[in-house]
Amino acid sequence: MAGQRVGVGAGRCETGPVRAEVEKIIKIIRPAIQADEGDISLIEVDEATGVVTVELFGACVTCPASTQTLKAGIERIMRDRVPGVTEVVEVNALGMSETFVSL
């Protein structure tokens, strides 16, 4: 499946080799994130570019250190342990959040 986009955002249910490895790593790091009252969800893995898209929940949404956690923590771990991962981005940082705001 190299070169294919796989994941929820791409509208496909297939699991490529990079996505499978990313899912394993998320299961490993999730307890540390949950210990700080946050959580993480895998949205998409673009196997062609190596970009992993995640969504952070709970305390992570308002935490001023969440960007640091994402880049220096989650992304570093993913790049070290999953060949092919080039970057981890957060869905809200892309302006794609489905969270609605009432005024």
C-alpha positions as CSV (number, residue, x, y, z in Angstrom):
1,M,0.0,0.0,0.0
2,A,2.9,2.3,-0.3
3,G,1.9,5.6,-1.8
4,Q,-1.8,5.3,-0.7
5,R,-3.5,7.4,1.9
6,V,-5.2,5.2,4.5
7,G,-7.3,6.2,7.4
8,V,-10.5,7.8,8.5
9,G,-9.7,11.2,6.8
10,A,-9.1,9.5,3.5
11,G,-12.4,7.7,3.7
12,R,-10.8,4.2,3.6
13,C,-10.8,1.5,6.2
14,E,-7.6,-0.3,5.0
15,T,-4.7,-0.7,7.3
16,G,-1.2,-0.2,5.8
17,P,2.0,-1.3,7.5
18,V,2.9,2.2,8.7
19,R,-0.6,2.7,10.2
20,A,-0.4,-0.6,12.0
21,E,2.9,0.4,13.6
22,V,1.6,3.9,14.5
23,E,-1.5,2.3,16.2
24,K,0.9,0.1,18.3
25,I,2.9,3.1,19.4
26,I,-0.3,5.1,20.3
27,K,-1.4,2.2,22.5
28,I,2.0,2.4,24.3
29,I,2.0,6.2,24.9
30,R,-1.7,6.6,25.6
31,P,-1.5,5.8,29.3
32,A,1.0,8.6,29.9
33,I,-1.3,11.0,28.1
34,Q,-4.3,9.8,30.0
35,A,-2.4,10.1,33.3
36,D,-2.5,13.9,32.7
37,E,-6.3,13.7,31.9
38,G,-5.8,13.9,28.2
39,D,-6.2,11.4,25.4
40,I,-5.1,10.9,21.8
41,S,-6.9,9.5,18.7
42,L,-5.4,8.4,15.4
43,I,-7.1,10.2,12.6
44,E,-5.0,9.4,9.5
45,V,-1.7,8.1,8.3
46,D,-0.5,9.3,4.9
47,E,1.9,6.5,4.0
48,A,3.1,8.4,0.9
49,T,4.3,11.4,2.9
50,G,4.7,9.8,6.3
51,V,2.5,12.4,8.0
52,V,0.4,11.1,10.9
53,T,-2.6,13.1,11.9
54,V,-3.9,12.8,15.5
55,E,-6.5,14.5,17.6
56,L,-5.8,15.4,21.2
57,F,-8.7,15.4,23.8
58,G,-9.4,16.3,27.4
59,A,-6.8,18.4,29.2
60,C,-4.6,18.3,26.1
61,V,-6.9,20.7,24.3
62,T,-6.3,23.6,26.7
63,C,-2.8,22.7,27.9
64,P,-0.2,25.2,26.9
65,A,2.4,22.4,26.7
66,S,0.4,20.3,24.2
67,T,2.4,21.5,21.2
68,Q,5.6,20.6,23.0
69,T,4.1,17.2,23.9
70,L,3.1,16.6,20.3
71,K,6.4,17.5,18.7
72,A,9.0,16.7,21.3
73,G,7.2,13.7,22.7
74,I,4.8,12.0,20.4
75,E,6.4,12.9,17.1
76,R,9.9,12.1,18.3
77,I,8.8,8.7,19.5
78,M,6.9,8.0,16.2
79,R,9.9,9.0,14.1
80,D,12.3,6.9,16.2
81,R,10.1,3.7,16.3
82,V,8.1,3.7,13.0
83,P,10.1,3.8,9.7
84,G,8.4,6.1,7.3
85,V,6.9,8.5,9.7
86,T,8.1,12.1,8.9
87,E,5.8,14.3,11.0
88,V,2.9,14.2,13.5
89,V,0.3,16.9,13.2
90,E,-2.8,17.6,15.3
91,V,-6.1,17.9,13.5
92,N,-7.0,21.1,15.4
93,A,-3.8,22.7,14.2
94,L,-4.9,22.1,10.7
95,G,-8.2,23.9,11.2
96,M,-10.1,20.6,10.6
97,S,-11.7,20.2,14.0
98,E,-15.3,19.3,14.2
99,T,-15.7,20.9,17.6
100,F,-18.4,23.5,17.5
101,V,-18.2,26.8,19.5
102,S,-21.3,28.5,20.8
103,L,-21.2,32.2,21.3
